[in-house]
Amino acid sequence: MSTLATRAQPPGGMSLADLLERVLDKGIVIAGDVEVRLLDIELLTLKLRLLIASADTARSMGIDWWEHDPALSSLARDNELEQENRELRERLDRLERAIERNGR
């Protein structure tokens, strides 16, 4: 076994691929808070939460925001465009009716 292959295997005989598969299957959460204070006055608080998991594992946990984000989902983008088109048509209809009423 080469030196590089030895370094790629974590202790305990588990390969890096096995470790990655396990993390994606089970998920791992990293959480931390950062506070910036000056003379006991809180200036800034950052709450950091990181979940590393496969899409299926995240979905089973009830996390599916990527399916509803227009920047990430073509289906969500299409739904957003349909809603915008519907609102624009309604607005146009109201304007046309107002013009007809004022033109009489």
DSSP file (Angstrom, degrees, kcal/mol; ACC not computed):
  #  RESIDUE AA STRUCTURE BP1 BP2  ACC     N-H-->O    O-->H-N    N-H-->O    O-->H-N    TCO  KAPPA ALPHA  PHI   PSI    X-CA   Y-CA   Z-CA
    1    1 A M              0   0    0      0, 0.0     2,-0.0     0, 0.0     0, 0.0   0.000 360.0 360.0 360.0 134.7    0.0    0.0    0.0
    2    2 A S     >  -     0   0    0      1,-0.1     4,-1.9     4,-0.0     5,-0.1  -0.251 360.0-111.4 -75.1 165.8    1.4    3.4   -0.9
    3    3 A T  H  > S+     0   0    0      1,-0.2     4,-2.0     2,-0.2     5,-0.1   0.877 119.1  53.1 -63.2 -38.0    1.9    6.2    1.5
    4    4 A L  H  > S+     0   0    0      1,-0.2     4,-1.4     2,-0.2    -1,-0.2   0.912 108.5  48.7 -64.9 -42.8   -0.9    8.2   -0.1
    5    5 A A  H  > S+     0   0    0      1,-0.2     4,-0.6     2,-0.2    -1,-0.2   0.864 109.5  53.5 -65.0 -35.9   -3.3    5.3    0.2
    6    6 A T  H >< S+     0   0    0     -4,-1.9     3,-0.8     1,-0.2    -1,-0.2   0.902 108.7  48.7 -65.1 -40.5   -2.4    4.9    3.9
    7    7 A R  H 3< S+     0   0    0     -4,-2.0    -1,-0.2     1,-0.2    -2,-0.2   0.781 104.3  60.8 -69.5 -26.5   -3.1    8.6    4.5
    8    8 A A  H 3< S+     0   0    0     -4,-1.4     8,-0.5    -5,-0.1    -1,-0.2   0.636  92.0  79.1 -76.9 -13.4   -6.5    8.3    2.8
    9    9 A Q  S << S-     0   0    0     -3,-0.8     6,-0.2    -4,-0.6     3,-0.1  -0.855  77.4-139.1-100.9 121.2   -7.7    5.7    5.3
   10   10 A P    >   -     0   0    0      0, 0.0     3,-0.8     0, 0.0     4,-0.3  -0.265  41.0 -79.1 -66.0 161.6   -8.9    7.0    8.6
   11   11 A P  T 3  S+     0   0    0      0, 0.0     3,-0.4     0, 0.0     0, 0.0  -0.251 113.6  48.9 -59.4 151.3   -7.9    5.0   11.7
   12   12 A G  T 3  S-     0   0    0      1,-0.2     3,-0.1    -3,-0.1    -3,-0.0   0.497 121.9 -82.7  95.9   5.1   -9.9    1.9   12.4
   13   13 A G  S <  S+     0   0    0     -3,-0.8     2,-0.4     1,-0.3    -1,-0.2   0.493  87.7 136.2  80.7   3.3   -9.7    0.4    8.9
   14   14 A M        -     0   0    0     -3,-0.4    -1,-0.3    -4,-0.3     2,-0.1  -0.719  49.5-133.9 -86.3 130.1  -12.6    2.5    7.4
   15   15 A S     >  -     0   0    0     -2,-0.4     4,-2.3    -6,-0.2     5,-0.2  -0.364  21.6-111.0 -77.5 163.1  -11.8    4.0    4.0
   16   16 A L  H  > S+     0   0    0     -8,-0.5     4,-2.5     1,-0.2     5,-0.2   0.870 120.3  53.8 -61.3 -37.7  -12.6    7.6    3.2
   17   17 A A  H  > S+     0   0    0      2,-0.2     4,-2.5     1,-0.2    -1,-0.2   0.897 108.5  49.3 -64.0 -40.5  -15.4    6.5    0.8
   18   18 A D  H  > S+     0   0    0      2,-0.2     4,-2.2     1,-0.2    -2,-0.2   0.903 111.6  49.2 -64.2 -41.3  -17.0    4.4    3.7
   19   19 A L  H  X S+     0   0    0     -4,-2.3     4,-2.4     2,-0.2    -2,-0.2   0.919 112.0  47.6 -64.5 -44.0  -16.8    7.4    6.0
   20   20 A L  H  X S+     0   0    0     -4,-2.5     4,-2.6     1,-0.2     5,-0.2   0.911 111.4  50.9 -64.2 -42.7  -18.3    9.7    3.4
   21   21 A E  H  X S+     0   0    0     -4,-2.5     4,-2.0     1,-0.2    -1,-0.2   0.899 111.5  48.3 -61.2 -40.6  -21.1    7.2    2.7
   22   22 A R  H  X S+     0   0    0     -4,-2.2     4,-2.7     2,-0.2     5,-0.5   0.914 111.7  48.7 -66.9 -43.3  -21.9    6.9    6.4
   23   23 A V  H  X S+     0   0    0     -4,-2.4     4,-3.0     1,-0.2    -2,-0.2   0.926 114.0  45.9 -63.1 -45.0  -21.9   10.7    7.0
   24   24 A L  H  < S+     0   0    0     -4,-2.6    30,-2.3    29,-0.2    33,-0.3   0.848 115.3  47.9 -67.6 -33.0  -24.3   11.2    4.0
   25   25 A D  H  < S+     0   0    0     -4,-2.0    -2,-0.2    -5,-0.2    -1,-0.2   0.917 127.4  23.5 -73.4 -43.9  -26.5    8.3    5.1
   26   26 A K  H  < S-     0   0    0     -4,-2.7    -2,-0.2    -5,-0.2    -3,-0.2   0.817 103.8-134.9 -92.0 -35.5  -26.8    9.4    8.7
   27   27 A G     <  -     0   0    0     -4,-3.0     2,-0.4    -5,-0.5    26,-0.2   0.056   7.9-130.7  91.5 152.9  -26.1   13.1    8.5
   28   28 A I  E     -A   52   0A   0     24,-1.7    24,-2.7    -4,-0.1     2,-0.5  -0.997  11.5-152.7-141.4 138.7  -23.9   15.2   10.7
   29   29 A V  E     -A   51   0A   0     -2,-0.4     2,-0.5    22,-0.2    22,-0.2  -0.942   6.9-171.3-116.4 132.0  -24.7   18.6   12.3
   30   30 A I  E     +A   50   0A   0     20,-2.9    20,-2.8    -2,-0.5     2,-0.4  -0.991  15.0 177.7-120.2 124.4  -22.1   21.2   13.1
   31   31 A A  E     +A   49   0A   0     -2,-0.5     2,-0.3    18,-0.2    18,-0.2  -0.955   7.5 153.7-130.9 146.4  -23.4   24.1   15.2
   32   32 A G  E     -A   48   0A   0     16,-2.5    16,-3.3    -2,-0.4     2,-0.4  -0.965  26.1-143.4-166.3 152.8  -21.8   27.2   16.7
   33   33 A D  E     -A   47   0A   0     -2,-0.3     2,-0.5    14,-0.2    14,-0.2  -0.959   9.3-162.8-122.4 140.8  -22.6   30.7   17.8
   34   34 A V  E     -A   46   0A   0     12,-2.8    12,-3.0    -2,-0.4     2,-0.4  -0.989   9.0-173.2-123.6 125.3  -20.3   33.7   17.5
   35   35 A E  E     -A   45   0A   0     -2,-0.5     2,-0.5    10,-0.2    10,-0.2  -0.957  11.3-159.6-119.8 137.4  -21.0   36.8   19.5
   36   36 A V  E     +A   44   0A   0      8,-3.1     7,-3.1    -2,-0.4     8,-1.6  -0.971  21.7 175.0-114.1 119.7  -19.2   40.2   19.2
   37   37 A R  E     -A   42   0A   0     -2,-0.5     2,-0.4     5,-0.2     5,-0.2  -0.918  20.4-166.3-126.1 150.3  -19.5   42.3   22.3
   38   38 A L  E >  S-A   41   0A   0      3,-2.1     3,-1.0    -2,-0.3    -2,-0.0  -0.947  81.5 -19.9-135.9 114.0  -18.1   45.6   23.4
   39   39 A L  T 3  S-     0   0    0     -2,-0.4     3,-0.1     1,-0.3    -1,-0.1   0.926 128.1 -50.6  52.8  50.5  -18.4   46.6   27.0
   40   40 A D  T 3  S+     0   0    0      1,-0.2     2,-0.6     0, 0.0    -1,-0.3   0.660 112.2 123.3  61.8  19.6  -21.2   44.1   27.6
   41   41 A I  E <   -A   38   0A   0     -3,-1.0    -3,-2.1     0, 0.0     2,-0.6  -0.952  62.8-132.3-109.7 119.7  -23.1   45.5   24.6
   42   42 A E  E     +A   37   0A   0     -2,-0.6    -5,-0.2    -5,-0.2     3,-0.1  -0.584  31.2 170.9 -73.7 118.4  -23.9   42.8   22.0
   43   43 A L  E     +     0   0A   0     -7,-3.1     2,-0.3    -2,-0.6    -6,-0.2   0.789  64.5   3.5 -95.2 -35.0  -23.0   44.2   18.6
   44   44 A L  E     -A   36   0A   0     -8,-1.6    -8,-3.1     2,-0.0     2,-0.4  -0.982  53.6-169.8-157.1 137.0  -23.4   41.1   16.5
   45   45 A T  E     -A   35   0A   0     -2,-0.3     2,-0.5   -10,-0.2   -10,-0.2  -0.993   6.3-170.5-131.1 126.8  -24.5   37.5   16.9
   46   46 A L  E     -A   34   0A   0    -12,-3.0   -12,-2.8    -2,-0.4     2,-0.7  -0.971   6.1-161.5-115.4 125.8  -24.1   34.8   14.2
   47   47 A K  E     -A   33   0A   0     -2,-0.5     2,-0.5   -14,-0.2   -14,-0.2  -0.933  12.5-164.9-107.5 114.7  -25.8   31.5   14.7
   48   48 A L  E     +A   32   0A   0    -16,-3.3   -16,-2.5    -2,-0.7     2,-0.4  -0.870  13.0 172.3-105.9 127.2  -24.1   28.9   12.4
   49   49 A R  E     -A   31   0A   0     -2,-0.5     2,-0.4   -18,-0.2   -18,-0.2  -0.994   5.1-177.5-133.9 127.1  -25.8   25.6   11.7
   50   50 A L  E     -A   30   0A   0    -20,-2.8   -20,-2.9    -2,-0.4     2,-0.5  -0.989   5.3-171.5-129.5 125.3  -24.4   23.2    9.1
   51   51 A L  E     -A   29   0A   0     -2,-0.4     2,-0.6   -22,-0.2   -22,-0.2  -0.974   3.2-167.5-116.2 124.3  -26.0   19.9    8.1
   52   52 A I  E     +A   28   0A   0    -24,-2.7   -24,-1.7    -2,-0.5     2,-0.3  -0.952  36.0 119.6-112.1 115.1  -24.1   17.5    5.9
   53   53 A A        -     0   0    0     -2,-0.6   -29,-0.2   -26,-0.2   -28,-0.2  -0.973  63.5 -86.0-162.5 165.5  -26.3   14.8    4.6
   54   54 A S     >  -     0   0    0    -30,-2.3     4,-2.7    -2,-0.3     5,-0.2  -0.373  45.0-108.9 -73.2 162.7  -27.6   13.3    1.3
   55   55 A A  H  > S+     0   0    0      1,-0.2     4,-2.6     2,-0.2     5,-0.2   0.889 120.5  51.5 -61.0 -39.3  -30.8   14.8   -0.2
   56   56 A D  H  > S+     0   0    0      2,-0.2     4,-2.0     1,-0.2    -1,-0.2   0.905 111.0  47.0 -65.2 -41.6  -32.7   11.6    0.8
   57   57 A T  H  > S+     0   0    0    -33,-0.3     4,-1.0     2,-0.2    -2,-0.2   0.929 113.5  48.0 -66.0 -44.5  -31.5   11.8    4.4
   58   58 A A  H ><>S+     0   0    0     -4,-2.7     5,-2.6     1,-0.2     3,-0.6   0.914 111.0  51.4 -61.4 -42.6  -32.3   15.5    4.6
   59   59 A R  H ><5S+     0   0    0     -4,-2.6     3,-1.5     1,-0.3    -1,-0.2   0.884 105.9  54.4 -62.8 -38.4  -35.8   14.9    3.1
   60   60 A S  H 3<5S+     0   0    0     -4,-2.0    -1,-0.3     1,-0.3    -2,-0.2   0.743 106.0  54.1 -68.0 -20.8  -36.5   12.2    5.7
   61   61 A M  T <<5S-     0   0    0     -4,-1.0    -1,-0.3    -3,-0.6    -2,-0.2   0.448 126.0-103.5 -87.3  -2.6  -35.6   14.8    8.4
   62   62 A G  T < 5S+     0   0    0     -3,-1.5     2,-0.7    -4,-0.3    -3,-0.2   0.624  81.4 130.6  90.4  14.2  -38.2   17.2    6.9
   63   63 A I      < +     0   0    0     -5,-2.6    -1,-0.3    -6,-0.2    -2,-0.2  -0.900   9.5 135.8-105.2 114.7  -35.7   19.4    5.2
   64   64 A D    >   +     0   0    0     -2,-0.7     3,-1.8    -3,-0.1     4,-0.5   0.014  14.8 134.3-146.6  32.8  -36.5   20.1    1.6
   65   65 A W  G >>  +     0   0    0      1,-0.3     3,-1.1     2,-0.2     4,-0.8   0.782  68.3  65.6 -60.5 -28.4  -35.9   23.8    1.0
   66   66 A W  G 34 S+     0   0    0      1,-0.3    -1,-0.3     2,-0.2     6,-0.1   0.739  94.8  59.7 -67.6 -21.3  -34.1   23.3   -2.2
   67   67 A E  G <4 S+     0   0    0     -3,-1.8     9,-0.3     1,-0.2    -1,-0.3   0.720 112.8  37.4 -76.7 -20.3  -37.3   21.9   -3.8
   68   68 A H  T <4 S+     0   0    0     -3,-1.1    -2,-0.2    -4,-0.5    -1,-0.2   0.409  90.7 101.8-111.3  -1.1  -39.1   25.2   -3.2
   69   69 A D    >X  -     0   0    0     -4,-0.8     4,-2.2     1,-0.1     3,-1.8  -0.771  61.9-150.5 -89.0 117.7  -36.2   27.7   -3.9
   70   70 A P  T 34 S+     0   0    0      0, 0.0     7,-0.2     0, 0.0    -1,-0.1   0.770  95.9  59.6 -59.3 -25.8  -36.6   29.2   -7.4
   71   71 A A  T 34 S+     0   0    0      1,-0.2     3,-0.1     5,-0.1    -5,-0.1   0.716 118.9  28.0 -73.6 -19.3  -32.9   29.6   -7.6
   72   72 A L  T <4 S+     0   0    0     -3,-1.8     2,-0.5     1,-0.2    -1,-0.2   0.604 115.7  57.9-116.1 -17.6  -32.4   25.9   -7.2
   73   73 A S     X  -     0   0    0     -4,-2.2     4,-2.2     1,-0.1    -1,-0.2  -0.965  53.8-160.2-126.1 123.6  -35.5   24.2   -8.6
   74   74 A S  H  > S+     0   0    0     -2,-0.5     4,-2.6     2,-0.2     5,-0.2   0.851  98.7  55.3 -67.1 -32.5  -37.0   24.6  -12.1
   75   75 A L  H  > S+     0   0    0      2,-0.2     4,-2.3     1,-0.2    -1,-0.2   0.932 109.8  44.9 -64.5 -45.5  -40.3   23.4  -10.8
   76   76 A A  H  > S+     0   0    0     -9,-0.3     4,-2.3    -7,-0.2    -2,-0.2   0.882 112.9  52.1 -64.8 -37.6  -40.4   26.2   -8.1
   77   77 A R  H  X S+     0   0    0     -4,-2.2     4,-2.3    -8,-0.2    -2,-0.2   0.913 109.8  48.6 -64.4 -43.0  -39.2   28.7  -10.7
   78   78 A D  H  X S+     0   0    0     -4,-2.6     4,-2.5     2,-0.2    -2,-0.2   0.908 111.4  50.0 -63.1 -42.5  -42.1   27.7  -13.0
   79   79 A N  H  X S+     0   0    0     -4,-2.3     4,-2.2     1,-0.2    -2,-0.2   0.896 110.6  50.0 -62.9 -40.2  -44.6   28.0  -10.2
   80   80 A E  H  X S+     0   0    0     -4,-2.3     4,-2.3     2,-0.2    -1,-0.2   0.900 111.4  48.4 -65.7 -40.3  -43.3   31.4   -9.3
   81   81 A L  H  X S+     0   0    0     -4,-2.3     4,-2.8     2,-0.2    -2,-0.2   0.897 110.0  51.9 -66.7 -40.1  -43.6   32.5  -12.9
   82   82 A E  H  X S+     0   0    0     -4,-2.5     4,-2.4     2,-0.2    -2,-0.2   0.918 110.9  47.9 -60.9 -43.6  -47.1   31.1  -13.2
   83   83 A Q  H  X S+     0   0    0     -4,-2.2     4,-2.4     2,-0.2    -2,-0.2   0.920 112.8  48.3 -63.2 -44.4  -48.1   33.1  -10.0
   84   84 A E  H  X S+     0   0    0     -4,-2.3     4,-2.3     1,-0.2    -2,-0.2   0.908 111.9  49.2 -63.9 -41.8  -46.5   36.3  -11.4
   85   85 A N  H  X S+     0   0    0     -4,-2.8     4,-2.5     2,-0.2    -1,-0.2   0.905 110.4  51.0 -63.3 -41.7  -48.2   35.9  -14.8
   86   86 A R  H  X S+     0   0    0     -4,-2.4     4,-2.3     1,-0.2    -2,-0.2   0.922 111.4  47.6 -61.5 -44.9  -51.6   35.3  -13.0
   87   87 A E  H  X S+     0   0    0     -4,-2.4     4,-2.2     1,-0.2    -1,-0.2   0.887 112.0  49.9 -64.5 -39.0  -51.1   38.5  -11.0
   88   88 A L  H  X S+     0   0    0     -4,-2.3     4,-2.5     2,-0.2    -2,-0.2   0.896 109.8  50.6 -67.5 -39.7  -50.1   40.5  -14.0
   89   89 A R  H  X S+     0   0    0     -4,-2.5     4,-2.6     2,-0.2    -2,-0.2   0.924 110.9  49.0 -62.7 -43.8  -53.2   39.3  -16.0
   90   90 A E  H  X S+     0   0    0     -4,-2.3     4,-2.3     1,-0.2    -2,-0.2   0.907 112.1  48.8 -61.5 -41.8  -55.5   40.2  -13.1
   91   91 A R  H  X S+     0   0    0     -4,-2.2     4,-2.3     2,-0.2    -2,-0.2   0.909 111.0  49.7 -64.6 -41.9  -53.8   43.7  -12.9
   92   92 A L  H  X S+     0   0    0     -4,-2.5     4,-2.8     2,-0.2    -2,-0.2   0.907 109.7  51.6 -63.6 -42.1  -54.2   44.2  -16.7
   93   93 A D  H  X S+     0   0    0     -4,-2.6     4,-2.4     1,-0.2    -2,-0.2   0.923 110.1  49.1 -60.6 -44.1  -57.9   43.2  -16.5
   94   94 A R  H  X S+     0   0    0     -4,-2.3     4,-2.2     2,-0.2    -2,-0.2   0.912 112.4  48.2 -61.7 -42.3  -58.5   45.7  -13.7
   95   95 A L  H  X S+     0   0    0     -4,-2.3     4,-2.3     2,-0.2    -2,-0.2   0.914 111.2  49.9 -64.9 -43.0  -56.7   48.5  -15.7
   96   96 A E  H  X S+     0   0    0     -4,-2.8     4,-2.3     1,-0.2    -2,-0.2   0.908 111.4  48.8 -63.6 -40.9  -58.7   47.7  -18.9
   97   97 A R  H  X S+     0   0    0     -4,-2.4     4,-2.4     1,-0.2    -1,-0.2   0.897 110.8  50.9 -64.4 -39.7  -62.0   47.8  -16.9
   98   98 A A  H  X S+     0   0    0     -4,-2.2     4,-2.0     2,-0.2    -2,-0.2   0.886 110.5  48.9 -65.3 -38.4  -61.0   51.1  -15.4
   99   99 A I  H  X S+     0   0    0     -4,-2.3     4,-1.8     2,-0.2    -2,-0.2   0.904 110.8  50.6 -67.1 -41.8  -60.1   52.5  -18.8
  100  100 A E  H  X S+     0   0    0     -4,-2.3     4,-0.8     1,-0.2    -2,-0.2   0.916 111.2  48.4 -62.4 -42.9  -63.5   51.3  -20.2
  101  101 A R  H  < S+     0   0    0     -4,-2.4     3,-0.5     1,-0.2    -1,-0.2   0.896 114.7  44.7 -64.6 -40.2  -65.4   52.9  -17.3
  102  102 A N  H  < S+     0   0    0     -4,-2.0    -1,-0.2     1,-0.2    -2,-0.2   0.744 108.7  58.4 -76.3 -23.1  -63.6   56.2  -17.7
  103  103 A G  H  <        0   0    0     -4,-1.8    -1,-0.2     1,-0.2    -2,-0.2   0.665 360.0 360.0 -80.5 -17.3  -63.9   56.2  -21.5
  104  104 A R     <        0   0    0     -4,-0.8    -1,-0.2    -3,-0.5    -2,-0.1   0.457 360.0 360.0 -78.1 360.0  -67.7   56.1  -21.4
